Amino acid sequence: MKYKRVLLKLSGEALMGDRQYGIDPERLSEYAKDIKEITALGVEVAIVIGGGNIFRGVAGAMHGMDRVQGDHMGMLATVINGLALQNALEDADIKTRLQTAIKINEVAEPFIRRKALSHLKKGRVVIFGGGTGNPYFTTDSAAVLRAIEIEADVILKGTRVDGIYTADPEKDLNAVKFDHITFDDVLRKGLKVMDTTAFTLSQENKLPIIVFDMNKKGNLLKVISGENIGTTVNL
């Protein structure tokens, strides 16, 4: 395997499957099977999930809600998604731990870096919920922060699109896909990969990002194996 330890970033919307909101159990099961394939090969996996399928703090703020309150609700949404994914992984016989940036001791461990590293070394999947624990920071920022803290080799951003394009491929049929692109070129071209805070943090710590289609079966294994799937962003 090309990568030994990875941070998988999933959007909350990815868990909806074909639904308009909420969580699709079939999609969770598919993800669990894909993750099991790579853990069986000895790859250490940590996961950060968004909460957009349930609630977004930014959306709440646009409708008059206090932004901090909205972001706290969004953090709780990521914990709900984390619990759902933990259940799916354990149904697939994958030992899993959920750690949260905000204390919810009855349902999850608090995030402790040393404990997270210990879990990973023992072959357990670790899900990080609650974002960074702070308002105004996205789960993209949480993903990069946790990846740096656990010394991951790469961030795998699983999306419904098979990479980074010159424009939105769902809206522009002439959009061209990049196989490889530098951090500087992404910023220069104004391409949307992650929010600026998260992207800059990844760049400063020389942490590569691979954007790929997580919904295509087998793609996660191909990425881990070093196949040219999706788009790789590095220095």
C-alpha positions, 0 to 999 in steps of 0.5 A: 500500500502506498499509504499507511495512515490516512484521514478520510474526509466525508461530507454529510451530504454523502451519507444521504445517498439518493435521499433529500436529507438524513442518512441512507443505511445502504450508503453507510453499508457501502462505505463500511465495506470499502473501508473494511477492504483497506483496514484488512490490508493494514491501513490505519484509517481515521475519518472526519464527517460533515453534518450538512445532511442534518444541519449547517450553521452557515445556513442557519445564520443566513436565516437569522440564527445566531452563528455560534448557536448554529455552528454548535448545532452543526457540531452535534450533527457531525456526532450523529453522523459519526454514531451512524457510521460507527454502527455501520463499521461495527456491523461489518466487524470493524473495531471503531472508536468515536472521539468528539471535540466537545464532551459527550461522555455518554456516547463518545470519547473526548478527543485525546491525541495519544489515545487516538494514535493508540487506537490507530496502532491497534487497528481500530478505525477512529471517527472524529466528530464535533468538528474542531469544537469551535464555531466558525471552523468547518469540518474541512478545517477539522479534517486537516487539523486532525490529519496533522495531529495524527501524522496522516500520510494524506487526506482523502476527500471522498466526494461525488465528483471524480476529482478537481475540474476547471469548472463544475463538471455537473454544470459545465460539460467542457470542464477539464479534470486535473490529475495532479495540481499544486496548492499554488495553482489551486489558489491561483485558479480559484478552484474550490477544494476546501475552504481557504483556512483548511487548504492553507493549513494543509499547504503549510504542513505539506500534507497532500490531498486526494479528491476522488469519487467515494461513491464508486465501489473500489475507488478507495482501495485504488487510491490507497494502492497508488492508482491514479484515481481522482486529483492529487494536490501537493507541493 
